[in-house]
Amino acid sequence: MDNVNPSVAVYLHFAGRYQGRDAVRPHRHGCCELVLVRRGRCRFRVGSWIEPAAAGDVALLPPNLAHDQRDRTSVVTDYLGWTGAMLRTIYAPRILHLPDADPARQWIADLVAIAQRGDRTWAAVSDDLLRATLNRLALLGAFTELPTWQPAVRALHEAMLEHLERPAPVAAVARTYGISPSALALRYQREVGVPPVRAHLRHRLEHARLLMADPHRSIADVGRAVGFADANYFGRAFRKRFGASPGRLRAHLLHANRPPVE
């Protein structure tokens, strides 16, 4: 598995530590999530996938899939959610074990500590540390490849995920593969299930929802970060997708201090 390209942005959306033995009720996130069990034993469930985990195990959870956690003893877990270059690589949940001396254990703890500081001056440090953590997990075989889509479809999907602030590059990718934009759009719809423009809009809005958790970003800044120059258009598209205005969701996120349960 290739490392995360340092030129591609990765974004830490939330991180924290849980301690206790209460069940974590079913919830989902629009981003990838990992949960490192520091102490104790629990089990994770995603649909029909149910796996036990003990100290040193990492649960890797895909975006937009409801999951829960049942504790068999008192547990301590570190969790974090991210988007970026590796978003495209988690399509099924799995458990990975980190050896005692593995550096990723400490890096995850450091990311939790940085997030809990709430200091944006640490943002660059957390981005670099997140890249290092994802690279380490990739070397340990944590991530799976994309589904077996045609190369042009895969290239378009990757380009859209990595550059959410830009229009879907259908024409540019089509030129690279020597086909027409309409032919590429048709192939994408057949393999992914939705037209590329609609898929790109969905990814942009999902990412915008996660950016709302950053109190240092204005709603207009969030819209611009995912390619909406017109704040009114951003607000309408956001409300249509999620059933709430950006301002209302921002208020909920700031109150909860983490992405909401859907």
Secondary structure, DSSP 8 states (H G I E B T S, - for coil): -----TTS--EEEEEEEEEES--EEEE--SSEEEEEEEESEEEEEETTEEEEEETTEEEEE-TT--EEEEESS-EEEEEEEEESGGGGG--S-EEEE--TT-HHHHHHHHHHHHHHHT-GGGHHHHHHHHHHHHHHHHHTT------S--HHHHHHHHHHHH-TTS---HHHHHHHTTS-HHHHHHHHHHHHSS-HHHHHHHHHHHHHHHHTT-TTS-HHHHHHHTT---HHHHHHHHHHHHSS-HHHHHHHHHHHTS----
